[in-house]
C-alpha cells in the first residue's frame, strides 16, 4: 500500500534540467571553452558546487574556471526563467490530483538551489 510519494524538484516537477544543460554548454562556449560538450553538461546534473568544481578540474584541469562558468550559467538560467516562467513536467497536475483524490500524502525533496 502506498502511504506517501516523494518528488524531486528538477526533472520531476519542474522541467528545468534541459534548460540548465543548454546554458551550461552555451556559457562554456561564450567563455571560450569550445571543448566543453553537452555530455559534460549532463555530468554536472544534480551535483553540488564542490563536486561540480572537482569534476571539471578532473576533466579539464585549469582550462575551465568553474566559478566563472557557474556564475554565467546561473545568470542565463535566471534570466530565462524570469522571462519564460518555470516549466512544469507534463502530467504533473494529473498525478497530484490523483494523489489528492486517493488521500495519498506527497512531499517535495530536493537539493539546495544552484546559487
RATAPE-V117372 format. One record per pair of residues at least 12 apart in sequence whose ideal C-beta (glycine too) atoms are under 8 Angstrom apart, sorted by the first residue. I is the first residue (numbers start at 0). GAP is how many residues later the second one is. Records with the same first field share a line. If there is no record, write none. Layout:
I: GAP / GAP
//
This chain:
1: 102
2: 101 / 102
3: 100 / 101 / 102 / 103
4: 94 / 99 / 100 / 101 / 102
5: 100 / 101 / 102 / 103
6: 99 / 100 / 101 / 102
7: 100 / 101 / 102
8: 99 / 101
9: 36 / 100
10: 34 / 78
11: 77
12: 75 / 76 / 79 / 95
13: 72 / 73 / 74 / 75
14: 72 / 73 / 74 / 75
15: 61 / 65 / 70 / 71
16: 28
18: 58 / 61 / 62 / 68
19: 21 / 25 / 53 / 57 / 94
20: 17 / 20 / 21 / 24
21: 19
22: 50 / 53 / 54 / 57
23: 12 / 16 / 17 / 20 / 45 / 49
24: 12 / 13 / 15 / 16
25: 50
26: 42 / 45 / 46 / 49
27: 12 / 13 / 36 / 41
29: 42
30: 34 / 37 / 38 / 41
32: 27 / 30 / 31 / 36
34: 25 / 28
35: 24 / 28
39: 16 / 19
42: 12 / 16
43: 12
45: 65
47: 63 / 64
48: 21
51: 14 / 18
52: 13 / 14 / 17
55: 13
69: 44
73: 40 / 41
76: 37
//
